[in-house]
Amino acid sequence: MTEARALPTQHPSDALLVDYGAGALGEGLSLAVALHLTRCPECRAALAGVDAVGGALLEDLPPEPLERLTLAGVLAELDRGPAVRPAPRPVVADPSVPGPLRGYVPSLAAAPWRRLAPGVRRVELLPRTPRGGGAQLLRIAPGVGVPHHGHRGLELTVVLSGSYSDGLARYAAGDLAEMDGDHQHQPVADDDGECVCLIATEAPLRFTGLLGRLLQPLIRL
């Protein structure tokens, strides 16, 4: 008999779900919310309510007139012919990789993990934006943490396996931590096992303390 997975206890804010439903989040932040949704029926139901409200508002808007189709325009489209697209490569799904993540890494075990610091390895999923945001996977050894830091923008962290604590709360598989400029913390993996998580940021973190500031150019979080 398969043991039921525990449901998440840490969730995105209502405002974040609304932004996600409206398509107002960047790719990295959207990926973090999507990963949480795969494990959280409560937030999926809330998002369905957001979509229903949005659909009702759209129905109340006056219809936009369609552009007139001309014979010349139709013939021009026919002359172009169908677009030729390469056939997609078959992908063998690794059940350990949540659906939204499969377009980025085929397997967590075979992902290109690189050493970031003692006990911490990472895979960069999305390169930094001009403002310094991005998304990456972190693999943190038991009892190891990242330096204490604050935030210049939104930071979302989703736990894929294991758990960590940061002095504010404890986060286990499926949980989403939503931090902004009002928060400072130091995530530390719990002692009972390795923690694998995705972190998505709008801007570089703001490390506190002399050592953290010295390491920031190397850590690039």
N, C-alpha and C positions, 0 to 999 in steps of 0.2 A: 504494500500500500504506500503510495507516494505521500510524503509529508507536505502539508500545505505551507506555502511561503508566507511569512509574516508580511502584513500590509505596511506601507510607509506610515510614519507618524509625523514627519516634517514635510510640509507642503509649500508650493508657491503661493504668493499672495493673490488675492482676487484681481488686483490691477495687472499683475504679471500674466495671469491667464487670459485676461481681456486683450492685452497686447499680443499675446501669442495667437489667439483666435483671429485677431485682426491682421495678422501678418506684419506687425510693426516691430518685431524683434529681428536682430541680425541672425546670421546662420548659426553661429556658435551658441548663442543664448537659446535659440529655437531648438537646437539639438538637445540641450540640457533639459528643457521642459518636456520634449518628446520622450526622452529616456525615462523621466519620472512617470509620465502618463502610461507607459507600458506596464508599470507595476501598481498603479493607483486607480482603482475604479471610482473612488470618491472624486478625484480631480477630473477624470474622464466625464463623469456625470455633470460636474460643474461647467466644463467646457462645452458640453452639449447644450446646456442652458444658455451659455453666452452666444453660441451659434444660432440658437432659436430666436433669441432677441434680435440679433443682427439681421437675420432673415426677415423677421417681421418689419423691421425698420426699412429694409430695402423695398419691401412690397408697397410701402406707403409713398415711395418716391415716384414722381411722374416719369413715364417711360421716355427714353431718349429716342428721337427719330432715327431710323436707319438711313445710311447713305444710299443714294439712288444708284442702282446697278446700271451700267451702260453696256451696250453690245461690245464696244471696243475694249472695255475693261475685262469683260468675260473672255473674249478671244485672246487677250494678252496673257491672262492666267493660264489658259489652255496651252498656249505656245510654250510656256515655261516648263510644262511637264511636271510629273510628280517629283518631289524631293527624294534623293537617294540617300539613305541613311545606313551606316554600317550595322550589321546584325550585332546585337549585344552579346557579349561573352557570357557563357553559362557560369553562374556563381554557385558554389557549393556552400550552403549556409552552415555556419558553426553555431550549434544551439547555445553555446556559452556567450555569444555576442547578441545583444538585444537588436531587434529589427532596425531601429533608426541609425544604429552604429555600423551596420554591415556595409554601407557604401564607403566607409572610411577605413576600416580594418577588417580583413576576412576572419581573423582569429586573434583573440587576446594573447594566447600562448605564443603565437608566431609573429606578433607585432614587433616592429623595430624599436624595442625599448633601449633608451640611452641613459647612462648614469647622469643624474642631475646633481646629487649630493649623496653623502653616505646614507645608505638605506632608502634612497628615493630614486626612482627611475621614471622616465616619461616618454610619451610618444606625442609629437606635435601633430594635431589633426588639421588645424587651420592656421595658416601663417598670420602674423600680426597685421592688423589693419593700420592705416595711416595714424589713427589715434592710439594704437598700441594694444587693441583688443585681440582676442584669438581664442582657441580651444585646444586643450590637450588632455591626454590621459596621464594620470599619476598612479604609480604603484609604490606604496609606502610600507616599509617593513614594520613589524609589530613594535610599538613603543617609540617609533620615530615620528618626527613632525617637521613641518616647514616653519621658517622663521615667523615670529610675531609680526603682523602687518595690518594696515588699514587699506582703504579702497578709494580710488579716484573715480570710480563709476560702479556699475553693477557687476557683481561676481556671483555666478551660480555654480554650485558644486553638487553633483549627483553621485551617490555611492553605487557602484556596480556590484561589489562584493566586499565582505569584511565590514568594518565600522571604524569611526573615529570620534573623538570628542575635542571641543575647542574652547572650553570654559563657558560657553553659552548654552550648548546642548550636546546631545549625543546623536550621531547620524549613522544609521545602518542601511542595508541594501534597499535601494529604491527611494530613500529620503533625498530631499532637495534642500540645500542651504542657500538662502537668498540674502546676500550681504550688499551693503552700499556704503557711502561715505560716512554714515553714522556708526559703523561697526568696526571694531578691531578684535582680532582673535589670533589664536595659534592652533591650527588643527594638528592633532597628534593621533596616529593610529592606535587603536586599542591593543592591549598586550596579548590578546588571544588569537591574533592572526593578521596576515597581510591585508591592507586595505587598497582596493582599486577603485578609482573614482575619475570622473570627468570634471574638469574645471573650465568654465567659459567666462571670459571677462570682457568688459567694454574698454578698459584701459589698464595699464600696468598697475600692479599692486604697489602699495606704499609701505615698504618695510621700515620697522621701527628699530631703534638701537643702532649703535655704530657698526656692529658686525653685520646686521641685516642690510644696512645701506651699502656696505662694502661688497657684499655678495650679490646684491640685486643685479648689476650688469651681467654677472655670470649665470644667475638663476633664470633670468628673463621670464618672470611670471607677472 
